[in-house]
Amino acid sequence: MKNVFNIKTVLTTLALVLGLATASAQEAKNYDQGFRLGFGINGGVPINNQYDFSLGADARLQYDLSQKYSLTFTTGFSNMFAPGKDNDLGYIPAKAGFKAFVLKDQLYLMGEVGAAFAVTNGYDKTSLLLSPGIGYATSKVDISLRYEHFNDFAIIRNGAVKEGLGQVSLRLAYGFKI
């Protein structure tokens, strides 16, 4: 009788484990991994006093690893406006990032790293670009707030030229699955 009980226990445990594994596999398999494409506009406030504001447009390619995690690649064009002639700084960002949804698959935290290529007014320097952010996304709309730090772009602080430009930027975007 004891052997029958052990066999029933083993079979019941095995059935539960297989059932849970099958359910987990079906749940993961049913998630539609794939690409999304988003087009956004952004406006920002540079932290440093020689620039008044920034405006730009971008395109973001996103690959969803799961419902909670995505990889991103972002590029576009942005311009930081400064008073005077030929003082603006226009650049092309190229950033790779990781997005993690933390609340109801809509609120997310994101980190990006890449390069910013200056392309205006004879300024030809390339800078390391670091960009942490927070955002809210639906199936079509993405709104995010980020800080961008340009490690190698020059700023004027206390009358001296230094490096380390930063800005806070708001992005509004429309996205869709491709």
Kinemage of the C-alpha trace (Angstrom):
@kinemage 1
@onewidth
@group {chain A} dominant
@subgroup {mainchain}
@vectorlist {calphas} color= white
{ca met a 1} P 0.000 0.000 0.000
{ca lys a 2} L 2.871 2.333 0.811
{ca asn a 3} L 4.385 1.809 -2.689
{ca val a 4} L 1.056 2.682 -4.325
{ca phe a 5} L 0.897 5.900 -2.309
{ca asn a 6} L 4.479 6.840 -3.338
{ca ile a 7} L 3.751 6.081 -7.000
{ca lys a 8} L 0.584 8.217 -6.877
{ca thr a 9} L 2.514 11.027 -5.209
{ca val a 10} L 5.306 10.866 -7.787
{ca leu a 11} L 2.824 10.748 -10.696
{ca thr a 12} L 0.772 13.633 -9.287
{ca thr a 13} L 3.908 15.739 -8.740
{ca leu a 14} L 5.156 14.901 -12.241
{ca ala a 15} L 1.775 15.851 -13.751
{ca leu a 16} L 1.793 19.186 -11.895
{ca val a 17} L 5.356 19.978 -12.951
{ca leu a 18} L 4.633 19.082 -16.590
{ca gly a 19} L 1.401 21.075 -16.498
{ca leu a 20} L 3.150 24.161 -15.130
{ca ala a 21} L 6.007 23.812 -17.606
{ca thr a 22} L 3.573 23.471 -20.503
{ca ala a 23} L 1.556 26.482 -19.335
{ca ser a 24} L 4.718 28.553 -18.937
{ca ala a 25} L 5.997 27.519 -22.355
{ca gln a 26} L 2.667 28.367 -23.989
{ca glu a 27} L 2.542 31.731 -22.257
{ca ala a 28} L 6.069 32.615 -23.398
{ca lys a 29} L 5.456 31.209 -26.879
{ca asn a 30} L 2.237 33.178 -27.339
{ca tyr a 31} L 3.964 36.516 -26.698
{ca asp a 32} L 4.499 38.171 -30.057
{ca gln a 33} L 8.132 39.229 -30.035
{ca gly a 34} L 8.919 41.661 -32.761
{ca phe a 35} L 9.902 45.092 -33.916
{ca arg a 36} L 8.279 48.479 -33.376
{ca leu a 37} L 9.128 51.729 -35.090
{ca gly a 38} L 8.494 55.139 -33.576
{ca phe a 39} L 8.874 58.690 -34.844
{ca gly a 40} L 9.176 61.462 -32.301
{ca ile a 41} L 9.744 65.127 -31.734
{ca asn a 42} L 11.633 66.408 -28.726
{ca gly a 43} L 12.298 69.682 -27.022
{ca gly a 44} L 14.704 70.342 -24.240
{ca val a 45} L 16.376 72.751 -21.913
{ca pro a 46} L 20.179 72.649 -21.887
{ca ile a 47} L 21.610 72.850 -18.405
{ca asn a 48} L 24.404 75.183 -19.522
{ca asn a 49} L 23.897 78.909 -19.981
{ca gln a 50} L 25.155 79.449 -23.559
{ca tyr a 51} L 22.274 77.412 -25.056
{ca asp a 52} L 18.669 78.566 -24.716
{ca phe a 53} L 16.702 75.482 -25.820
{ca ser a 54} L 16.849 72.452 -28.116
{ca leu a 55} L 14.509 70.977 -30.717
{ca gly a 56} L 14.782 67.749 -32.643
{ca ala a 57} L 13.186 64.784 -34.359
{ca asp a 58} L 14.094 61.120 -34.124
{ca ala a 59} L 13.306 57.586 -35.200
{ca arg a 60} L 13.484 54.670 -32.765
{ca leu a 61} L 13.609 51.000 -33.672
{ca gln a 62} L 12.583 48.765 -30.783
{ca tyr a 63} L 12.817 44.986 -30.476
{ca asp a 64} L 10.585 43.528 -27.769
{ca leu a 65} L 12.362 40.699 -25.974
{ca ser a 66} L 9.305 40.107 -23.779
{ca gln a 67} L 6.350 42.080 -22.464
{ca lys a 68} L 8.662 43.736 -19.923
{ca tyr a 69} L 11.997 44.216 -21.735
{ca ser a 70} L 13.029 45.768 -25.053
{ca leu a 71} L 16.183 46.729 -26.913
{ca thr a 72} L 16.239 50.082 -28.750
{ca phe a 73} L 18.206 51.963 -31.376
{ca thr a 74} L 17.559 55.700 -31.768
{ca thr a 75} L 18.832 58.241 -34.290
{ca gly a 76} L 17.668 61.578 -35.692
{ca phe a 77} L 18.717 65.221 -35.606
{ca ser a 78} L 18.638 67.769 -32.783
{ca asn a 79} L 19.738 71.368 -32.553
{ca met a 80} L 20.683 73.398 -29.486
{ca phe a 81} L 19.982 77.066 -30.087
{ca ala a 82} L 22.274 79.810 -28.787
{ca pro a 83} L 22.115 83.579 -29.164
{ca gly a 84} L 24.283 85.105 -31.883
{ca lys a 85} L 25.198 84.019 -35.361
{ca asp a 86} L 26.618 80.516 -35.973
{ca asn a 87} L 26.555 79.550 -32.288
{ca asp a 88} L 23.984 76.728 -32.542
{ca leu a 89} L 25.026 73.116 -32.037
{ca gly a 90} L 23.327 70.607 -34.319
{ca tyr a 91} L 24.055 66.916 -33.875
{ca ile a 92} L 23.004 63.452 -34.990
{ca pro a 93} L 22.609 60.990 -32.100
{ca ala a 94} L 23.162 57.249 -32.534
{ca lys a 95} L 22.113 55.437 -29.355
{ca ala a 96} L 21.482 51.835 -28.334
{ca gly a 97} L 19.387 51.211 -25.253
{ca phe a 98} L 17.455 48.958 -22.927
{ca lys a 99} L 13.850 49.614 -21.893
{ca ala a 100} L 12.235 47.934 -18.870
{ca phe a 101} L 8.512 48.287 -18.196
{ca val a 102} L 7.903 48.577 -14.470
{ca leu a 103} L 4.178 49.294 -14.096
{ca lys a 104} L 1.293 47.725 -16.050
{ca asp a 105} L 3.423 47.370 -19.204
{ca gln a 106} L 3.162 51.124 -19.804
{ca leu a 107} L 5.458 52.998 -17.392
{ca tyr a 108} L 9.087 52.293 -18.227
{ca leu a 109} L 12.664 53.097 -17.314
{ca met a 110} L 15.201 53.354 -20.096
{ca gly a 111} L 18.930 53.774 -20.491
{ca glu a 112} L 20.725 54.587 -23.728
{ca val a 113} L 24.377 54.978 -24.644
{ca gly a 114} L 25.935 56.031 -27.914
{ca ala a 115} L 27.534 58.880 -29.786
{ca ala a 116} L 26.501 62.380 -30.851
{ca phe a 117} L 27.997 63.609 -34.113
{ca ala a 118} L 28.150 67.432 -34.353
{ca val a 119} L 27.257 68.578 -37.877
{ca thr a 120} L 26.704 72.362 -37.843
{ca asn a 121} L 28.760 75.548 -37.940
{ca gly a 122} L 32.071 73.812 -38.619
{ca tyr a 123} L 31.885 71.978 -35.300
{ca asp a 124} L 33.001 68.437 -36.095
{ca lys a 125} L 33.529 66.854 -32.696
{ca thr a 126} L 31.951 63.513 -31.728
{ca ser a 127} L 30.839 62.993 -28.144
{ca leu a 128} L 29.964 60.087 -25.904
{ca leu a 129} L 26.219 60.348 -25.211
{ca leu a 130} L 24.566 58.929 -22.063
{ca ser a 131} L 20.803 59.143 -21.684
{ca pro a 132} L 18.718 57.750 -18.793
{ca gly a 133} L 14.967 58.354 -18.920
{ca ile a 134} L 11.470 57.515 -17.771
{ca gly a 135} L 8.396 57.257 -19.951
{ca tyr a 136} L 4.828 56.155 -20.543
{ca ala a 137} L 3.864 54.167 -23.637
{ca thr a 138} L 0.614 52.858 -25.094
{ca ser a 139} L 0.243 50.832 -28.288
{ca lys a 140} L 0.599 54.047 -30.367
{ca val a 141} L 1.854 56.932 -28.168
{ca asp a 142} L 5.121 57.238 -26.252
{ca ile a 143} L 5.890 60.166 -23.922
{ca ser a 144} L 9.236 60.267 -22.158
{ca leu a 145} L 11.448 62.565 -20.119
{ca arg a 146} L 15.205 62.049 -20.259
{ca tyr a 147} L 18.486 63.566 -19.276
{ca glu a 148} L 21.212 63.614 -21.935
{ca his a 149} L 24.867 64.077 -21.105
{ca phe a 150} L 27.356 64.875 -23.884
{ca asn a 151} L 30.737 64.067 -22.425
{ca asp a 152} L 32.869 65.769 -25.080
{ca phe a 153} L 30.877 68.819 -26.221
{ca ala a 154} L 32.272 72.137 -25.061
{ca ile a 155} L 30.473 74.511 -22.721
{ca ile a 156} L 31.393 77.899 -21.336
{ca arg a 157} L 31.346 77.969 -17.556
{ca asn a 158} L 32.578 81.003 -15.586
{ca gly a 159} L 34.223 82.387 -18.712
{ca ala a 160} L 36.253 79.210 -19.363
{ca val a 161} L 35.671 76.571 -22.050
{ca lys a 162} L 35.048 73.156 -20.489
{ca glu a 163} L 33.511 69.854 -21.600
{ca gly a 164} L 30.362 68.137 -20.349
{ca leu a 165} L 27.143 69.498 -21.841
{ca gly a 166} L 23.813 68.285 -20.386
{ca gln a 167} L 20.123 68.756 -21.145
{ca val a 168} L 16.687 67.667 -19.981
{ca ser a 169} L 14.420 66.725 -22.877
{ca leu a 170} L 10.766 65.749 -23.420
{ca arg a 171} L 9.916 63.352 -26.297
{ca leu a 172} L 6.472 62.828 -27.856
{ca ala a 173} L 6.290 59.946 -30.321
{ca tyr a 174} L 3.961 57.842 -32.439
{ca gly a 175} L 4.868 54.155 -32.773
{ca phe a 176} L 3.605 50.991 -34.442
{ca lys a 177} L 4.537 47.343 -34.993
{ca ile a 178} L 6.433 46.489 -38.152
